[in-house]
Amino acid sequence: MILITAANGRTGRSVVRALLRAGHPLRLFDHNPGVQELAGEGAAEAVIGDLLEPRDVSRAVQGVRCVVHIGPPLHPREAEMGHNVVSAARAAGVEHLVQFSLTHPQLEPLLNHQAKLAVERVVLLSRMPFTILQPMHYMQNIDVARVIADGVLRQPYALDVPLQHVDLEDVAEAAARVVSEGPRHYYATYEVCGDDYRNARELADIISAECGQTVVAEQISFPAPPTDGRRPSEADDYRVDALLRLLEHYGRYGITGNPNVLQWLLGRRPTSFAEFVRRSLACD
Ligand SMILES: NC(=O)c1ccc[n+]([C@@H]2O[C@H](COP(=O)([O-])OP(=O)(O)OC[C@H]3O[C@@H](n4cnc5c(N)ncnc54)[C@H](OP(=O)(O)O)[C@@H]3O)[C@@H](O)[C@H]2O)c1
């Protein structure tokens, strides 16, 4: 049995489907009841619970061989959630912990990277066989259908700074391989990165070429979050602070990475941005 946390989210759903294709029995953990419907798709078990509640997490890890821990993004208590999962997995004698981190967690001025680094530290000290996956910025952060409909690729940081990208479907396939092959990947930390190091203008040109319509890149300001007249919560403030730091960093430095490890894990070239756009167009 494999447990996947934050299973109902964007990453979780891709990983769940890749693990189902690989034939694994799954238990899906999320606080969102939508996870039950997802579990129904593949005859998997669903557990509704809170990653901040140690009893919920302990219950979820019982009888599990491998835990794939995905933390909810930009959450002020993400490190605590990771700690809960590692402690529970350790106590339950789980054989393999697969931790979803991100590329370059040591970029500590970024709040989301700080949280991932803290969880990686707990994983390293757990004495458990682990694999840490460090995915790059997803291609899926660009909604291709919407960009084509608007004729504009909007992003809230500089248009000339290149970023590395990765296809979330490649990340999920790599994760499924790590889970299936178990001991071969124990004690490894893998940067999971595609081959497209491109700025927004270049990405817009690729979308134009693939769809046959003009698409231009446009920089927008970071949209102020709606408050509805209420006082922002701790989670609201943290999310905005984390996003502001991330966008400022991307605008100045972009983000870099190397595709060799992903190519080795997949046994093929990672999906290119042009291929991702073509696949998105085929789905519409
Ligand atoms: N986006 C990228 O480019 C990228 C790149 C590298 C790594 N990552 C990492 O990938 C991870 C997953 O991101 P994502 O975009 O897939 O996340 P997501 O779509 O927001 O999914 C998170 C899931 O966790 C649930 N959740 C939130 N708080 C919970 C709690 N306390 N207990 C149980 N479940 C809870 C959410 O439910 P609700 O929605 O109902 O709250 C949601 O179903 C993040 O750690 C992120 O840093 C992302």
The ligand as an ORCA input file, in Angstrom:
! r2SCAN-3c Opt
* xyz 0 1
  N       3.784     24.651     -8.960
  C       5.048     24.379     -9.185
  O       5.622     24.827    -10.192
  C       5.817     23.489     -8.231
  C       7.118     23.141     -8.535
  C       7.836     22.353     -7.650
  C       7.243     21.887     -6.485
  N       5.956     22.243     -6.206
  C       5.395     21.754     -4.939
  O       4.342     20.815     -5.188
  C       3.560     20.725     -3.989
  C       2.100     20.597     -4.338
  O       1.646     21.751     -5.008
  P       0.214     21.739     -5.727
  O       0.170     22.977     -6.571
  O      -0.027     20.406     -6.317
  O      -0.756     21.916     -4.492
  P      -2.363     22.084     -4.471
  O      -2.932     21.878     -5.840
  O      -2.682     23.360     -3.763
  O      -2.794     20.842     -3.576
  C      -2.661     20.828     -2.183
  C      -3.712     19.862     -1.628
  O      -3.512     19.736     -0.224
  C      -4.773     19.962      0.448
  N      -4.478     20.472      1.795
  C      -4.219     21.756      2.162
  N      -4.019     21.821      3.490
  C      -4.173     20.565      3.981
  C      -4.105     20.004      5.284
  N      -3.845     20.770      6.367
  N      -4.300     18.678      5.432
  C      -4.587     17.889      4.337
  N      -4.688     18.379      3.082
  C      -4.463     19.705      2.899
  C      -5.482     20.953     -0.459
  O      -6.879     20.989     -0.238
  P      -7.658     22.418     -0.431
  O      -7.306     22.890     -1.800
  O      -9.100     22.066     -0.268
  O      -7.140     23.320      0.654
  C      -5.145     20.368     -1.835
  O      -6.000     19.302     -2.170
  C       3.888     21.970     -3.171
  O       4.612     21.578     -2.038
  C       4.723     22.830     -4.100
  O       5.655     23.600     -3.415
  C       5.221     23.012     -7.053
*
